[in-house]
């Protein structure tokens, strides 16, 4: 059982703790973080992980309900995975994949190709999800030039979807607020509707299948508006992350695949979050039965024990680059790093040995049912997701589905919920990149005791949040 009273031996003496805080505030620049938040408050510092839990500098235990950042599939502290990385570092710490191979990258590429659906038999490694998405767009552009269709460069993606922060990936991302500081964007990003049925347009709000048909058909309409000869690819997550876990309606991806085939557009399944067990399958596209031309991946491929990402590419896309003088004019120094590849192999061994995919499929219904208990709270509007990946949308008025104003959302999420949930012993995400949500994405090793702990903490904190409104 987790909670604010759960402590182990204090990890840092008072003097060193204060020095650590002083150093962090002086020199660290945290990602997507208001650094002013720590002017009069300590910066949370996590020092250790074990299983489904992490511990801070004072020894306090937290249930890692977000798996770090949708990453720690097998949980923390797996010595067999750490040792695999150490062994590889002592044998070959680094060598680039620029005109060379090394055994770990070769073995991992073969293993991933064997797990991927259809003819995705070629692996191009990166070090992150943003790099994987960036690489997929670059490949699409160069591929179409190679086959004599040089005007295809645009990419479609869904409203408020997140696909990364590098300049190309950011152009695909559908979040205006995080793009504005870096404009002008790389040209070519086009938005289409997402699959948030809770916020569906009124004319399809009562029929999930009709909503899915409409959302998919909007992709066709966007292709026709832009001109089919200008569109290279559609980037879609199996379950959209940003906005709070939007699953696809029945038939949605089947229709999208038909549209892409009709207009010669590539379908890219961005599975940086949804791959490696998050939805109970190695790849989310397999969960929903559609065949992508490219899968982008990262995060769970190593469970965070080392950085690694990449894309799985169909044989057809590889074909123009497999002959003559052609080469894909793109590369990353640390892509396919020997240590990261060794770690990924050990991570996948854990998946197989402990049947983590089976664990997710066996317990996903219980996870959903436990979270749905929160539906009796007046602040909880919707609970949605799949597998071990859920969003809880918060509302001001449950009957009308009225959401919070920007000022109310600011006070609710940043002024209270983020800190209160952390203080109560739960790592999760309180986010308002769409409507206000709380996201949960626990390690794939979790079971009912962890689901209950999440529900109890959320119930307590959300009840207090409602009382404060």
Residue pairs with C-beta under 8 A, 6 or more apart in sequence:
1 449
1 453
2 53
2 61
2 62
2 63
2 425
2 426
2 450
2 453
2 457
3 424
3 425
3 453
3 457
4 60
4 423
4 424
4 425
6 60
6 61
6 425
7 58
7 59
7 60
7 61
8 55
8 59
8 61
9 59
10 57
10 58
10 59
11 47
11 48
11 55
11 56
11 57
11 58
11 59
12 20
12 47
12 57
12 58
17 57
17 58
20 45
20 57
21 42
21 43
21 45
24 38
24 43
24 45
25 38
25 43
28 43
29 35
30 43
34 414
44 56
44 422
45 56
45 57
46 54
46 55
46 56
46 62
47 55
47 56
47 57
48 54
48 55
48 76
48 77
49 55
49 64
49 72
49 75
49 76
49 77
50 75
50 76
50 77
51 75
51 76
51 77
51 443
51 445
52 63
52 64
52 75
52 76
52 442
52 443
52 445
52 446
52 450
53 61
53 62
53 63
53 64
53 76
54 61
54 62
54 64
54 76
54 427
55 61
55 62
56 62
60 425
61 425
62 422
62 425
62 426
62 427
63 425
63 426
63 427
63 442
63 450
63 453
63 454
63 457
64 72
64 76
64 427
64 442
64 443
65 426
65 427
65 428
65 440
65 441
65 442
65 450
65 454
66 427
66 428
66 429
66 439
66 440
66 441
66 442
67 73
67 441
67 442
67 443
68 304
69 299
70 241
70 272
70 273
70 278
70 299
70 300
70 389
70 441
71 299
71 300
71 303
71 304
72 303
72 304
72 443
73 276
73 277
73 278
73 300
73 303
73 347
73 351
73 356
73 443
73 444
74 81
74 303
74 347
74 350
74 351
74 354
74 356
74 443
74 444
74 445
75 303
75 443
75 445
76 443
78 303
78 305
78 350
80 346
80 349
80 350
81 303
81 305
81 343
81 346
81 347
81 350
82 305
83 346
84 342
84 343
84 345
84 346
85 305
85 306
85 339
85 340
85 342
85 343
85 346
87 342
88 104
88 338
88 339
88 341
88 342
88 343
89 338
89 339
91 338
92 102
92 338
93 338
93 339
94 334
94 337
94 338
94 339
95 102
95 338
96 331
96 333
97 105
97 125
97 331
97 335
97 336
98 331
102 336
102 338
102 341
104 338
104 341
104 342
104 345
105 125
105 336
105 338
105 341
107 341
107 345
108 123
108 336
108 341
108 344
108 345
109 122
109 123
109 125
111 345
111 348
112 123
112 297
112 301
112 310
112 312
113 120
113 121
113 122
113 123
113 312
115 282
115 283
116 282
116 283
116 295
116 312
117 283
117 285
117 286
117 291
117 292
118 291
118 314
119 314
119 315
119 316
120 292
120 294
120 295
120 312
120 313
120 314
121 313
121 314
121 315
121 318
122 312
122 313
122 314
122 315
122 317
122 318
123 310
123 311
123 312
123 313
124 135
124 139
124 310
124 311
124 313
124 328
124 335
125 308
125 309
125 310
125 332
125 335
125 336
125 341
126 132
126 134
126 135
126 298
126 308
126 309
126 310
126 311
126 332
126 335
127 307
127 308
127 309
127 332
127 334
127 335
127 337
127 340
128 164
128 298
128 307
128 309
129 164
129 270
129 272
129 296
129 297
129 298
129 299
129 309
130 163
130 164
130 165
130 166
130 169
131 164
131 166
131 309
131 332
131 335
132 164
132 272
132 296
132 297
132 298
132 309
132 310
132 311
133 163
133 164
133 166
133 168
133 169
133 172
133 235
133 268
133 270
133 272
133 296
134 164
134 166
134 168
134 169
135 296
135 310
135 311
135 330
135 332
136 233
136 235
136 268
136 294
136 296
136 311
137 155
137 168
137 169
137 172
137 232
137 233
137 235
138 168
138 328
138 330
139 294
139 311
139 313
139 317
139 328
139 330
140 152
140 155
140 232
140 233
140 266
140 268
140 294
141 152
141 153
141 232
142 328
142 329
142 330
143 266
143 317
143 320
144 150
144 151
144 152
144 153
144 232
146 320
146 321
146 326
147 320
149 229
149 264
151 229
151 230
152 229
152 230
152 231
152 232
153 187
153 188
153 230
153 232
154 188
154 189
154 190
154 226
154 230
154 231
154 232
155 171
155 172
155 188
155 189
155 190
155 231
155 232
155 233
155 234
155 235
155 268
156 190
156 191
156 192
156 219
156 222
156 223
156 231
156 233
156 234
156 235
156 265
157 163
157 172
157 173
157 174
157 189
157 190
157 191
157 192
157 234
157 235
157 236
158 174
158 191
158 192
158 193
158 194
158 195
158 236
158 240
159 174
159 191
159 192
159 193
159 194
160 174
160 175
160 194
160 240
160 242
160 243
160 433
160 434
161 172
161 173
161 174
161 175
161 194
161 235
161 236
161 237
161 240
161 241
161 242
161 243
162 173
162 174
162 175
162 241
162 242
162 433
163 169
163 170
163 172
163 173
163 174
163 235
163 270
164 170
164 172
164 173
164 272
165 173
165 178
167 182
167 185
167 186
168 186
170 178
170 179
170 182
170 185
170 186
171 179
171 185
171 186
171 187
171 188
171 189
172 189
172 235
173 179
173 189
174 191
174 194
174 242
175 242
175 433
177 433
178 433
179 185
188 232
190 222
190 226
190 231
191 222
192 215
192 218
192 219
192 222
193 214
193 215
193 218
194 215
194 240
194 243
194 246
195 211
195 212
195 215
195 240
195 246
195 247
195 248
195 249
195 252
196 240
196 243
196 244
196 246
196 434
197 205
197 208
197 211
197 246
197 249
197 384
198 381
198 382
198 384
198 393
198 401
199 401
199 435
200 211
201 214
204 210
204 211
204 214
205 211
208 249
208 250
209 249
209 250
209 251
211 249
212 248
212 249
212 250
212 251
212 252
212 255
213 249
213 251
213 252
213 255
215 249
215 252
216 251
216 252
216 253
216 255
216 256
216 259
217 255
217 259
219 234
219 256
219 259
220 259
220 262
220 263
223 231
223 259
223 263
223 265
228 263
228 264
228 265
231 263
231 265
232 265
232 266
233 265
233 266
233 267
233 268
233 293
233 294
234 256
234 259
234 260
234 265
234 266
234 267
234 268
235 268
235 270
236 253
236 256
236 267
236 268
236 269
236 270
237 269
237 270
237 271
237 273
237 274
237 284
238 248
238 253
238 269
238 271
238 274
238 279
238 284
238 285
238 287
238 288
239 245
239 246
239 247
239 248
239 273
239 274
239 279
239 284
239 385
239 386
239 389
240 246
241 273
241 439
242 431
242 433
242 434
243 391
243 433
243 434
243 435
243 437
244 384
244 391
244 392
244 393
244 431
244 434
244 435
244 437
244 439
245 384
245 385
245 386
245 389
245 390
245 391
245 437
245 439
246 384
246 391
247 384
247 385
247 386
248 288
253 285
253 288
253 289
253 290
254 289
254 290
256 267
256 290
257 267
257 290
257 291
259 265
260 266
260 267
260 293
266 293
266 294
266 317
267 290
267 291
267 292
267 293
267 294
268 292
268 293
268 294
268 295
268 296
269 283
269 284
269 285
269 290
269 292
269 294
269 295
269 296
270 296
271 283
271 284
271 285
271 295
271 296
271 297
272 296
272 297
272 298
272 299
272 309
273 299
273 300
273 389
273 441
274 283
274 284
274 287
274 389
275 282
275 283
275 284
275 295
275 297
275 299
275 300
275 301
276 282
276 297
276 299
276 300
276 301
276 303
276 351
277 300
277 351
277 356
277 357
277 360
277 387
277 388
277 444
278 284
278 300
278 360
278 387
278 388
278 389
278 441
278 444
279 287
279 360
279 386
279 387
279 388
279 389
280 287
280 357
280 360
280 361
280 364
280 386
280 387
280 388
281 287
281 357
282 357
283 295
283 297
285 291
285 292
285 295
287 386
287 387
293 313
293 314
293 316
293 317
294 311
294 312
294 313
294 314
294 317
295 311
295 312
296 309
296 310
296 311
297 309
297 310
297 311
297 312
298 308
298 309
298 310
299 309
301 308
301 309
301 310
301 344
301 347
302 308
302 340
302 343
302 344
302 347
303 347
303 350
305 343
305 346
305 347
306 337
306 339
306 340
306 343
306 344
307 334
307 337
307 340
308 336
308 337
308 340
308 341
308 343
308 344
310 335
310 336
320 326
321 327
321 328
334 340
350 356
351 357
354 445
356 444
356 445
357 444
359 444
359 445
359 447
360 387
360 388
360 444
361 387
363 446
363 447
363 448
363 451
364 386
364 387
364 388
366 448
366 451
367 388
367 390
367 446
367 451
368 383
368 385
368 390
370 448
370 451
370 452
370 454
370 455
371 383
371 390
371 392
371 440
371 451
371 454
371 455
371 458
372 383
373 455
373 459
374 380
374 383
374 392
374 455
374 458
374 459
374 462
375 383
377 459
377 462
377 463
377 466
378 398
378 466
379 394
379 395
379 398
379 462
379 465
379 466
379 469
380 392
380 393
380 394
380 395
380 398
380 462
381 393
381 394
381 395
381 398
381 401
382 391
382 392
382 393
382 395
383 390
383 391
383 392
383 393
384 390
384 391
384 393
385 391
385 440
388 441
388 442
388 444
388 446
389 440
389 441
390 439
390 440
390 441
391 437
391 438
391 439
391 440
392 437
392 438
392 439
392 440
392 458
393 435
393 436
393 437
394 404
394 412
394 435
394 436
394 437
394 438
394 462
395 401
395 402
395 403
395 404
395 435
396 402
396 403
396 404
396 408
396 469
403 409
403 435
403 436
404 412
404 435
404 436
408 469
409 432
409 436
410 432
412 436
412 465
412 469
413 430
413 431
413 432
413 436
414 430
416 464
416 465
416 468
417 430
417 438
417 461
417 462
417 465
418 430
420 461
420 464
420 465
421 428
421 430
421 438
421 457
421 458
421 461
424 457
424 460
424 461
425 457
426 453
426 454
426 457
426 458
428 438
428 439
428 440
428 454
428 458
429 438
429 439
430 436
430 437
430 438
431 437
431 438
431 439
438 458
440 454
442 450
442 454
